Amino acid sequence: MIRIEAIFVGEPRSITDDKGTWLSAIYRTRVEGPIEVGERGLAGDQVADTKNHGRPGQAVCVHPIIHYDFWNAAYELEAEHSLGPGSVGENWTISGGDEETVFCGDVYRVGTAVVQVSGPRGPCWKQERKLGLDGFLKRTIDSMRTGFYLRVLQTGKVNTGDKWELENRFNDPVSVKLVNQAAYRGVETNVLERIVRAEGVVPEWKEIILRARSNQ
């Protein structure tokens, strides 16, 4: 059973580091108690890069909590230096599901809201800059631990601890992991054709995958 372990919201702000000043909403704050989720995302949550973020299919950014075990081991991070919920700027940190077990187009009831998996989260340089971990972006792509996005089909309220109840899954579903694999590593022609035909895979990801195939 998939469960929300933590919820985060944020607003764009200027961050100054040793590379200069940059604008981002990736430094999100943990929310306690129920919160409204609308078609554009959680109440009080905003994005800085409206060109690449903030579309309806990117209403909620999700990251599996199990990935933090991988990152802490990979970078030998311990105690106060270890990564945990919210570290990569997600809205929901979840347990019980990941890119391999969640499928594009899946519809879940969470709290009083209904959400649909729209596809992987595209890895972003801002995650690496926030964490200060060399090679984090490349490792995210190589390990395909990207997290994923949700669109909101029915607005409502969600809370930490809410379980995801699966309401619909397409026939011959395509996992988020398989979309990542097609985009970043390549797949056999028959698998590519299956992904392109899949009802649950959004057109944007089909275009990305076909473009990646043509460049191989």
C-alpha positions in Angstrom: 0.0 0.0 0.0 1.4 3.4 -1.0 1.3 6.0 1.8 2.1 9.7 2.1 5.0 10.0 4.6 5.5 13.8 4.3 4.0 16.8 2.5 5.9 19.9 1.4 5.0 23.3 -0.2 7.2 26.2 -1.2 7.3 29.5 -2.9 10.0 30.9 -5.3 12.9 32.7 -3.4 16.4 33.9 -4.2 19.2 31.6 -3.0 22.8 32.8 -2.9 25.6 30.2 -2.8 29.2 30.1 -3.9 28.0 30.0 -7.6 25.9 33.1 -7.3 22.2 33.9 -6.9 19.4 31.8 -8.3 15.6 31.6 -8.1 13.8 28.5 -7.1 11.0 27.0 -5.0 12.9 23.8 -4.4 13.4 24.6 -0.7 10.0 23.5 0.4 8.6 23.5 4.0 7.0 20.5 5.6 3.2 20.8 6.2 1.5 19.4 9.2 -2.2 18.6 9.0 -4.7 18.4 6.1 -4.0 20.6 3.0 -6.1 21.4 -0.1 -4.9 20.0 -3.4 -6.2 21.8 -6.5 -5.8 21.3 -10.2 -2.5 23.2 -10.1 -1.2 21.6 -7.0 -1.1 22.0 -3.2 -2.4 25.2 -1.6 0.5 27.6 -1.1 2.8 25.8 -3.4 4.3 27.7 -6.4 7.0 27.2 -9.0 9.7 29.6 -10.1 10.4 28.1 -13.6 6.9 28.4 -15.2 8.3 27.3 -18.6 9.3 23.9 -17.4 7.1 23.4 -14.3 3.6 24.2 -13.2 1.5 22.5 -15.9 -1.6 20.5 -14.8 0.3 17.3 -15.4 2.9 18.5 -12.9 0.5 19.4 -10.1 2.2 17.2 -7.5 5.8 16.1 -7.4 6.3 12.7 -5.7 9.5 11.0 -4.5 9.8 7.5 -3.0 11.3 7.6 0.5 13.3 4.4 -0.3 15.5 6.4 -2.7 17.0 8.4 0.2 18.6 5.1 1.5 20.2 4.8 -1.9 21.5 8.3 -2.0 22.8 8.2 1.6 24.7 5.0 0.8 26.0 6.3 -2.6 27.4 9.5 -1.1 28.2 8.0 2.3 26.0 10.5 4.1 25.3 10.1 7.8 23.6 11.8 10.7 22.9 15.4 10.1 24.3 15.2 6.6 21.9 12.5 5.5 19.1 13.1 3.0 15.5 12.5 3.8 11.9 13.6 3.0 11.8 16.9 1.0 15.5 16.9 0.2 15.0 16.9 -3.6 12.1 19.4 -3.5 9.2 17.0 -3.8 5.6 17.8 -2.6 4.9 14.3 -1.4 7.4 11.7 0.0 5.8 8.3 -0.3 6.4 4.7 1.0 5.2 1.5 -0.6 5.7 2.4 -4.2 8.3 3.6 -6.7 8.9 4.0 -10.4 8.8 0.2 -11.0 5.5 -0.4 -9.3 3.6 2.8 -10.3 2.3 3.0 -13.8 1.6 5.9 -16.1 -2.1 6.7 -16.1 -2.8 5.1 -12.8 -5.6 6.8 -11.0 -5.6 6.9 -7.2 -7.8 8.2 -4.5 -5.7 10.0 -1.9 -7.6 11.6 1.0 -10.6 13.2 -0.7 -8.7 14.0 -3.9 -8.3 11.8 -7.0 -4.9 12.0 -8.8 -3.4 10.4 -11.9 0.2 9.5 -12.6 1.3 11.6 -15.6 4.9 10.5 -15.9 8.5 10.8 -14.5 9.9 13.9 -13.0 12.5 15.3 -15.4 15.8 15.5 -13.4 16.8 19.1 -12.8 20.2 20.8 -12.2 18.6 22.6 -9.2 18.4 19.4 -7.2 22.2 19.0 -7.5 22.8 22.6 -6.7 20.5 22.5 -3.6 22.2 19.3 -2.3 25.8 20.3 -3.2 26.5 16.7 -4.3 28.7 16.4 -7.4 27.2 14.3 -10.1 23.8 14.0 -8.5 22.0 14.9 -11.7 23.8 12.3 -13.7 23.4 9.7 -11.0 19.6 10.4 -10.9 19.4 9.7 -14.6 21.7 6.7 -14.5 19.8 5.1 -11.6 16.4 6.3 -12.9 15.4 7.3 -9.4 13.6 10.4 -10.7 10.3 10.4 -8.8 7.2 11.2 -10.8 4.3 13.7 -11.3 0.6 13.6 -10.7 -2.3 15.5 -12.2 -5.3 16.2 -10.1 -8.6 14.8 -11.4 -10.7 15.7 -8.4 -9.7 18.4 -6.0 -9.8 17.7 -2.2 -7.8 17.5 0.9 -4.8 15.2 1.7 -2.8 14.6 4.8 0.4 12.8 6.0 -0.5 9.2 6.5 -3.1 9.1 3.7 -3.0 5.8 1.8 -3.4 5.6 -2.0 -6.3 3.6 -3.2 -6.0 2.4 -6.8 -9.1 3.2 -8.8 -8.0 2.6 -12.3 -5.1 1.1 -14.3 -5.0 0.9 -18.1 -4.7 -2.4 -19.9 -1.1 -3.3 -20.7 0.2 -0.5 -18.4 3.6 1.1 -18.8 5.6 1.8 -15.6 7.3 5.0 -14.8 10.6 3.1 -14.8 10.0 1.8 -18.3 9.4 5.4 -19.6 12.7 6.4 -17.9 14.5 3.5 -19.4 13.2 4.4 -22.9 14.1 8.0 -22.5 17.6 7.6 -21.0 18.9 4.1 -21.9 16.8 3.0 -24.9 14.6 0.0 -25.3 13.9 -2.7 -28.0 11.7 -1.6 -30.9 8.8 -3.7 -29.8 8.9 -2.1 -26.3 9.2 1.4 -27.8 6.1 0.7 -30.0 4.2 -0.5 -26.9 5.0 2.7 -25.0 4.0 4.9 -27.9 0.7 3.1 -28.1 0.0 3.2 -24.4 -3.0 5.2 -23.3 -1.5 6.1 -20.0 1.7 7.7 -21.4 1.2 11.4 -22.0 2.1 12.9 -25.4 5.0 14.9 -24.0 6.8 11.8 -22.9 6.1 10.0 -26.1 7.8 12.9 -28.0 10.8 12.8 -25.6 11.2 9.1 -26.1 10.9 9.2 -29.9 13.4 12.1 -30.0 15.8 10.2 -27.8 15.5 7.2 -30.1 16.2 9.3 -33.2 19.4 10.6 -31.6 20.8 7.2 -30.7 
